Structures are given as C-alpha cells and as structure tokens.
Amino acid sequence: MRQAPRKQVYFFEDYRLPVLLGSLADSWQADQLRAPLHKLVQEDTKGTLQKTLRQYFLQDCDLHPCAEALFIHPNTLRYRLTRIEQITGLNFNKLDDKFLLYLGLNLDS
C-alpha cells in the first residue's frame, strides 16, 4: 500500500519486489542494504540527491528521460549521480553496487 496508496486492488505481479522485500524490512540484512542510503540522507539535507536517485531508477537508469523528468540538463544529472557515488562509496557502473542502491531504496519505500 505504500507503493500506491490510492489503489484499491493490488496484484502481486505489479509489486513483486516490494512484496518479496517486505519480509526483510526489520532484519539486519535490510539494515546493511540501507546503510549507503543513510550516508546519502545525512549529506543530502535538501533531498535533491535522493529525489534524483529515485527518478533515475524510475526511468530505468536512462539518463535523458530522467533529466527530462527532473527538468534538469543531462550534465547536471551526471554531476548528481557522481555525488551519489562519492557519498555512498558505490559505483553506478558496477551492477552489484547499482543493485544495492536499488534494493536499499525499495526497502525504504
């Protein structure tokens, strides 16, 4: 319900990942997945980088649609993603690192 609070009917196929991650929410594993995001939250007091990261994943990691959705220049988006990498210590060019960020965001949703 956190994903789409106004919906009245939910299908497992539409929310597979949040449902599967739900059982992890209060575990030490979830805390480990959220750790890089906690660093980001501490550094990003205005929430700009967090919003950018969410939109980046919503746009399937495609820079141009993401920049358009955020109403920013693609170079600004690249700068923000670089800042996220510096703060979290994770690299968007490494699938494992990108997946860790994605899972952490989905656990916090």
N, C-alpha and C positions, 0 to 999 in steps of 0.2 A: 504494500500500500504506500510505502514511502516513495517508490519509483513513480507512481501515477495515482495520487490520492483522489482524483475526481472520477476515476473509472469505477464502474460498478461490477464488472465481470473481468476476472483475471485468468489468463491462460498460461499454464506452465511454460509452453513453448516461447512465449513472449518475454518471460522473466526468468529464464533458466538459470543464468549465472547468479543473480541476486538470491534466488531460492536456494541454490546449492551452497552459496557462501554464508547464508543465514545461520547455519549450524556452527560456523566458525566464529561468529561475531564476538563471543565472550571468551575466546581461548587465547593462549599465549602465542599461538601461530598468527592469529589476527593482529595481535599487538606488534609482532615482528613485521608483518606486511604494512602496517600503518606507520611504522617508525620513520621512513623517509618523508611521509606527508606531514608528520608532526614538525619536522625540521622546517618544512616549507611554510606551514602555518605560523610558526614563530617568526620567520623572516619576512613574510608577506602580510604585513599588518592591514593593508588595504584590501587584500583578497584578489588582487589583479592576476597574480600568477596562478592561483587556484582556479579561478574562472577560466583562464587561458587553458590550463591543463584539462579541465572538464570538457571544454569545447573542442579541444584537439582530439580527444578520444571520441566525442560525439560525431565528429566529422571523419572518423576512421583514419586518423593520423594524416589526413590530406591537408597540406599547408594552405593552399589557395582558398578552398571553401571555408576553412577555419578562420583565416584572416578576414574574409568577407563577412562571416557571421559575427565576428568581434568588431567589425568596422575599423580594422587597422591595416596597415601596409604589411605585406608578407615579411619584409625585413624586420619590422617590429615584432612580429610573431617569432621569427628566428631568434631575435635577441632574448625574448621572454623564455623561450624553450632552453636556450643556453643558460640563462639564470636559474631555471628549474634544475638543470643538470648540475650546476655548481653547488646549489644549496643542498640537494638531495644526495649528491655523490653518485647518481645513476646516469647512464648514458642512453639516449634515445636510439642510438644505432645498434645497441645490443638488445636483442629480443627479450632475454631474461629480465633485464633492467626495466624495459618498457612494460613488460607484463607485471612486474612487481608494482609499478606505479598504478597500472590499471586496476589490479586487484585491490590495492590499498584504497583507491578512490571508490570502488564498488562496495567495499566493506563499510566505508564512512557514509554512503548514501542513505 
